Amino acid sequence: KGDLTPARYDVKISKQDYEDWDYTFHVNEGKTRARDYVILFLAEPVAMDVSEEEVNSLSMLVEQWPPKGLDIVGGEIWFNDVYITRFSSDIKAASWHTDLKHILLQVDNKILVMEPDGANMVDLVELSSSDPSEFIVLNNGTELLYRDGEEVKKVRIQ
């Protein structure tokens, strides 16, 4: 049995070489709230070799994994008609992470990941231009496969 005093709690999870995870919990008497989808992303994603099969299948993989329930309206992202967050620049693309508890998106020339409430936003990669890119996570969310111009690249993100 937990005996937390009703209050606001600021939680930070840190690990060397990874981005911190922060969240503020509000504990109310008699109520429990769990956050079971904490993922730490590498601060510096590691470049990986890309197979010919991955190069040839990126577009097909992205089409098979559409951003279900995600709507982009200029610089805003919505999930099932619920506003998530706004950017000063247009969002080029958005998709679900394989855990369905994180959203990947391209803003300007960066691919980012964040939680559905807009928390814990992490820059994953910087692209060579702000042209729309294709991207998808592979291997249980540990790798990001993406198009940067005409080149397909892959990085380890967890």
N, C-alpha and C positions, 0 to 999 in steps of 0.2 A: 504494500500500500504506500503510495506517495503522499508525503506530507508537505507539499509546497504551499507556502503562504500565497494567497491570492495577490498577484502583483504582475508587473511587467518584467520579463526576463530577456536579456540580450544574450544570445548564444553565438559563439564563434568556434568553428572547427578549422584547425590549421594542420597542415602537413608540409614538410619541406618539399620544394619544387612544384607545389600545387597552389592554385588560387584559394584563398580563404572562402569559407561558406559562413554567411552571417544570417541570422534571423531573429526577429523579436517575437516572443510569445507573450500572450496575455493569459494568465492563469486565473480562472474564476473558480470560486468555491464549488466543489462537487462536479467539476467538468474536467475532462482530460482531452488533450489535443496532441496528436502524434504527427511527426513529419518523417515519413518512412522512405523518402526518396532523395536523401542527401547524396550528391555525387560531387566529388572534388575533381576539377579539371586541371590538367597540367598548365603551369604558368607559361611554359615554352613548349608547345606541341613539337613532337619529334617527327621529322620527315621520314617517310618510308618508301620503299620501292613499290611501284604500281605495276600490276600484271597487265598483259595485253587484254586478257578477259575483262578486267576491271575497266580499262580504257573503253573497250567496245560496249560494255553493258551499263555504263553510268546513266545515260539517258533513260534506258529501259527501267533500271532500278528506281530512279526518281519518279517516273510515271506510275510504277506499281505501288509507291509509297506516297500517296497524295497527302496534302495538309488537311486532313479531315477536320472539319469544324473551324478551321482557321480562316479568317478573312482579313485581307490587307486593304486598307482604305488610306491611300497616300502614305503618311508617316505613322499611321495607327495600326495596331493589330488587335483583332477581336477574336474571341473564342465563343462559339455558340451564342452570338449576340451580346456577349459580355466584354466590355472594354478591358484590355490588359495594360497597354502602355502606348506612349506616343514618342516618336523621335522627331527631331527637327528636319531630318531628311526622309525621303521616301524609302519605304521598305521594298526591296527588289523581289524577295522571295521568302517563303517561310515553310517550315515542315516540322513534323513531330520527330523527336528523338525516338529511338526504338523502345525506350521505357514508357513512352506516352505520358511522361511527367515533366518533360523539358521540351522547349521549343527552340529550334534552330532558325536563324533568320539572317538575311543579308541586308545590311544598311550601309549605303555608300560602297566602299571597297572592303568591308569587313564581314566575315561570317561570325555570328555571335551565338551563344546559347544562353537560355534563361529559363527560370521556372514559370509555370503558367500565370502566376500572379505578378510577373515582372521582376521578381526578386533574383538576386545572385546572377546578374548578367556578367558573362565572361566573353572577352574577345578570343576567338579561336584562331583565326588566320586573317592575314591581310592579303587582299587580292591586288593584282597589278593595275586594275582599273575598277570603276564602279559599274561596269556593264553587268547585267543580270547573270548570275552563275547558277549552275546546277550543283547540288550537294546532297549527301546522304551519310548517315552513320552506319558503320558495319561492325561485325564481331561484337555483338552485345553492347554497342555504343562506345567501344574503346577507340575506334578509328573513324576519321572523317575523310571521305572520298569526295573530291570537288573539282570543278573545272575552273581554271584560271586562264582566261583567254582561250587559246586553242589547246592548252596543255591540261591533262588530268593529273592531279596530285593527290597524295594521301599522307595524312599525319596521324600519329597516335595522340589522342586527346585525354586519355585516362591512364 
